[in-house]
Amino acid sequence: MSWPEGIVARPIDMGDAQAWADLLAAREKVDQEGEIYGAEDLIEELDDSRLDPAHDTIGLWADGQMVGYGMVRISETVVDVDRVHTEGTIHPEWRRRGLGTTLMCWLIHRAGELHAAKHPDAVGEVSNGTISTNTGANQLLRSFGFEEARYFIDMKRSLDQPVPDAAPADGFRLQVYGPELDEALRLTHNEVFLDHWGFTPRSVQSWKARHAGSRSFRGGSSYLVLDGETIAAYVLCYEWEADTALTGIRELYIGQVGTRRQYRGRGLARAALAKVLTEAAQAGYQRAGLGVDADNPTGALGLYESLGFTVHSKWITYRLPL
């Protein structure tokens, strides 16, 4: 890959975490995506079983400053399509110099290599997403032939609003997350989300890295609905300290909401969400946030709206066949 003069391109390592965080902070000031990470969060990103940092990441440097990055992740398993996830950005002060185009070429090329190496017998596509208001990113993706594949909605709710009453039905009980339930929860999550677009089952390693073992995970704010010893529904929550430091707003992010198929339609997720929101307000959180697939098959969007969440932004996931 030929990079513009003055640009040094190399893989990202742990020692680059603060420079990477500075790049993302500069992006946030312009793009207003609400995606804010500290150096510790990014170190976790590199420690991902789906990622080989030496080959699947690239940092772009100019005079000792990281001015761009790219990352490619391959799914551990394939359900329908091998969607190779790509991401990246260019520092706002370095845009419109051809860096974004060259970076996208690198991402597509690496995605193709990973697909051929890991899941060659499956249908493959490059996946990339951006907030709908980022005109430059949307135009760049379309110029490479990417097509819109799915829409996701980011929702927010102030926690100074009253929370509707929603107790679980008789026979069910609410319980705060505990590590003794972690493996049962992983298996439940894999079952619940199997009919959701783009989902691939979580291995023990990826579950720990992305969920219960993440530094952002807040087990004390996460609740499960139990039927005896069976997990019927659950709400898992996260907090990004870097986000609070930058915005001054302490937000509890609701990352996963699920109900087993045989328990759907009984208001169990609603009861767990109401408990989470009530406890979050008492714990000093000022806002709750979540993301939802606009075409979610379980009607989640209506549930969140009924609990006071409103649309904050829209995200577009793009696809490019390999």
Buried (B, 14 or more C-beta within 10 A) or exposed (E): EEBEEEBEBEBBEEEBBBBBBBBBBBBBEBBEBBBBBBBBBBBBBBEBBBBBBEEBBBBBBBEEBBBBBBBBBBBBEBBEBBBBBBBBBBBBEBBEBEBBEBBBEBBBEBBBBBBEEBBEEBEBBBBBBBBBEBEBBBEBBEEBEBEEBBBBBBBBBEBEEEBEEBEBEEEBEBBBBEEEBBEBBBBBBBBBBEEBBBBBBBBEEBBBBBBBBBEBBBBEBBBBBBBEEEBBBBBBBBBBBBBBEBBEEBBBBBBBBBBBEEBBEBBBBBBBBBBBBBBBBEEEBBBBBBBBBEEBEBEBBEBBBEBBBEBBBEBBBBBBEB
